Amino acid sequence: MNEKEALLEQIEALMSYGKEGQTINPELLQYLEIKDLESIKEGLLRKVGILSDEDKEWLEQFKKYE
């Protein structure tokens, strides 16, 4: 899996967390550049709000440590 596909999967997982079914059409996001996808992912992570410890643990898998 390439970086773009991984980002698309992570964005979909973040957007659909706690919901059933697909929330966005991944075909629409595939036309975006990697920097745009990373920005979307970061925005979703910031907007999560107050989370339970379980939710925080789940979201940790999407963080990128350098």
ABEGO torsion letter per residue (X at the ends): XBAAAAAAAAAAAAAABGBBEBABBAAAAAABBAAAAAAAAAAAAAAAEBBBAAAAAAAAAABBBX
